Amino acid sequence: MGNPNLLPYETIVRATNGEPEAVDEVLRHYSKQIRIAAIENGHIDRDTEDSIKQRLVTVLFKFRFDEQKV
């Protein structure tokens, strides 16, 4: 059984392939951390929150797994 605090590997792979449900799952998984990072002067800055989400989605689509040669 895996660590419940981590996203399943399969979800990450599906998200990097652009599957909308998997991308949404990644965003939901990190929503609390994103909100905390978007706090400015004691309030959540929605523009900052949106920017962080957009950057996360952008890097998901750029991420490539290294193929291991055995």
C-alpha positions in Angstrom: 0.0 0.0 0.0 1.4 3.4 -1.0 1.7 6.6 0.9 -1.7 8.3 1.0 -0.1 11.7 0.9 1.3 11.1 -2.6 -0.5 11.0 -5.8 -0.6 7.6 -7.5 2.1 7.3 -10.2 -0.6 6.4 -12.8 -2.4 9.7 -12.1 0.8 11.7 -12.7 1.4 9.8 -15.9 -2.1 10.5 -17.1 -1.9 14.1 -16.1 1.4 14.6 -18.1 -0.4 13.1 -21.1 -3.1 15.8 -20.8 -6.0 13.8 -19.5 -8.4 16.4 -18.0 -9.6 14.3 -15.1 -6.0 13.5 -14.0 -5.0 17.2 -14.2 -8.0 18.1 -12.1 -7.0 15.4 -9.6 -3.5 16.9 -9.4 -4.9 20.4 -8.8 -7.3 19.1 -6.1 -4.4 17.2 -4.4 -2.3 20.4 -4.2 -5.2 22.9 -3.6 -4.4 23.4 0.1 -0.7 24.1 -0.6 -1.6 26.4 -3.5 -4.0 28.4 -1.3 -1.4 28.7 1.4 1.2 29.9 -1.1 -1.3 32.5 -2.5 -1.8 34.2 0.8 -0.7 37.9 0.8 -1.3 40.2 3.7 -3.5 37.6 5.4 -5.8 37.1 2.4 -5.8 34.7 -0.5 -4.9 36.5 -3.7 -6.9 34.9 -6.4 -4.6 36.1 -9.2 -1.6 34.5 -7.4 -3.6 31.3 -6.9 -4.6 31.2 -10.6 -1.0 31.9 -11.6 0.3 29.0 -9.4 -2.3 26.6 -10.9 -1.4 27.7 -14.4 2.3 27.1 -13.8 1.6 23.7 -12.3 -0.4 22.7 -15.4 2.2 24.0 -17.7 5.0 22.0 -16.1 2.8 18.9 -16.0 2.6 19.0 -19.8 6.3 19.6 -20.2 7.4 16.8 -17.8 8.8 13.7 -19.3 9.8 10.5 -17.5 13.2 9.2 -18.2 13.0 5.7 -19.6 15.2 3.3 -17.7 17.3 0.9 -19.7 17.8 -2.4 -18.1 
